[in-house]
Amino acid sequence: MAEVGDTIRGIVSTICFVETTEASGGERVVVEITYEGSLDRPPPHFHPNQTERFEVLEGEIQAVIGGEERSFAPGSRFEVSPGSVHQMWSEHGARQRWETTPPLRTERFFELVWGIQNAVAEGKEPAELDLEEFRDEFRLA
């Protein structure tokens, strides 16, 4: 179970838990994500039951949200509604605040996905991820 201050490193990004589900009284989970900079995009996906809110703190974020490609500069705030297909990345490095409501099992999903990335990067055997287990939180488009 994630705790405030826990950090998980992935291949091209690192997340740090700012507010956990427990700390928020079940309202939300908040992380800061730091992108190292990469042309790699995550797969198009959506969250059927959750809203995501983002604030760019440093650098520039590229995103495709609902089929529209956009760039977001520091200070930009934007929201991704439930069911909206999206991708997000940073080509040159960035840091942003990322809030998910309701949290559901997002913390566990983050721990697994970033943990798998870390294992792959270190040449270790990654844990298995059953996306069906997280149907309420995440679906590939």
C-alpha positions in Angstrom: 0.0 0.0 0.0 1.4 3.4 -1.0 2.3 6.0 1.6 2.8 9.7 1.2 6.4 10.3 -0.1 6.8 6.8 -1.7 8.5 7.1 -5.1 8.4 4.5 -7.9 10.8 4.8 -10.9 9.7 3.6 -14.3 11.5 3.5 -17.6 10.9 7.2 -18.7 9.1 8.6 -15.6 9.0 8.5 -11.9 6.0 9.0 -9.7 5.9 10.3 -6.1 2.8 9.9 -4.0 1.7 13.3 -2.7 -1.6 12.3 -1.3 -2.8 8.7 -0.9 -6.3 7.3 -0.9 -6.0 6.8 2.9 -4.6 10.3 3.5 -7.4 11.9 1.4 -10.1 10.0 3.3 -10.9 8.0 0.1 -11.4 11.1 -2.0 -8.5 11.0 -4.4 -4.9 9.9 -5.1 -2.4 12.6 -6.1 1.1 12.0 -7.5 3.8 14.1 -9.0 5.1 12.5 -12.1 8.5 13.5 -13.5 9.1 12.6 -17.2 12.8 12.2 -18.3 11.9 13.1 -21.9 11.1 10.5 -24.6 9.3 10.2 -27.9 7.7 7.1 -26.5 4.0 7.4 -26.0 1.9 5.3 -23.7 -0.9 3.4 -25.4 -4.2 5.1 -26.0 -6.4 4.4 -23.0 -9.3 5.7 -20.9 -10.6 5.5 -17.4 -14.3 4.5 -17.4 -15.0 5.7 -13.9 -12.4 8.4 -13.0 -11.6 12.0 -13.7 -7.9 13.0 -13.9 -6.7 16.5 -13.3 -3.3 17.7 -14.2 -1.1 20.8 -13.5 2.1 21.2 -15.4 4.8 22.3 -12.9 7.9 22.3 -15.2 8.7 21.6 -18.8 6.1 20.8 -21.5 3.6 18.0 -21.7 2.3 16.6 -25.0 -1.1 14.9 -25.0 -3.7 13.5 -27.3 -7.1 13.9 -25.6 -10.2 12.8 -27.4 -8.3 12.8 -30.7 -6.9 16.3 -30.4 -3.1 16.7 -29.9 -2.0 19.6 -27.6 1.0 20.8 -25.7 0.8 22.2 -22.2 3.3 24.7 -20.7 4.1 25.3 -17.0 1.1 26.6 -15.1 -1.4 24.9 -17.5 -4.2 22.9 -15.8 -6.4 20.5 -17.6 -8.8 17.6 -17.0 -9.5 14.3 -18.6 -13.1 13.1 -18.2 -14.2 9.5 -17.6 -14.3 7.6 -20.9 -12.1 10.1 -22.8 -9.3 8.3 -24.7 -6.0 9.9 -24.1 -2.2 9.6 -24.1 0.4 11.8 -22.3 4.1 12.2 -22.5 7.0 14.7 -22.5 9.5 14.8 -25.3 12.1 16.9 -23.4 11.3 16.3 -19.7 8.7 17.7 -17.5 7.0 17.5 -14.1 3.3 17.6 -13.3 0.8 17.1 -10.6 -1.7 14.3 -11.3 -4.9 13.9 -9.3 -7.3 10.9 -9.9 -10.8 10.9 -8.5 -12.2 8.7 -7.2 -9.0 6.8 -6.5 -10.5 3.3 -6.6 -7.4 1.0 -7.0 -5.2 3.5 -8.8 -2.4 3.3 -6.2 -2.1 -0.5 -6.7 -2.2 0.0 -10.5 0.6 2.6 -10.4 2.7 0.3 -8.1 2.4 -2.6 -10.6 2.9 -0.7 -13.8 5.9 1.4 -12.7 7.2 -1.7 -10.9 7.1 -3.7 -14.1 8.9 -0.9 -16.0 11.6 -0.8 -13.3 12.0 -4.6 -13.4 12.4 -4.6 -17.2 14.9 -1.7 -17.1 17.0 -3.6 -14.6 16.7 -6.9 -16.6 14.7 -8.6 -13.9 11.6 -10.7 -14.3 8.6 -8.4 -14.0 5.4 -9.1 -12.1 2.4 -10.0 -14.2 -0.3 -7.4 -14.8 -3.9 -8.6 -15.4 -5.6 -5.6 -16.9 -9.0 -7.3 -16.3 -8.4 -6.8 -12.6 -8.3 -3.0 -13.1 -11.2 -2.7 -15.5 -12.8 0.0 -13.3 -9.5 2.1 -13.4 -7.9 1.5 -16.8 -8.8 0.2 -20.3 -6.9 0.2 -23.5 -8.7 2.0 -26.3 
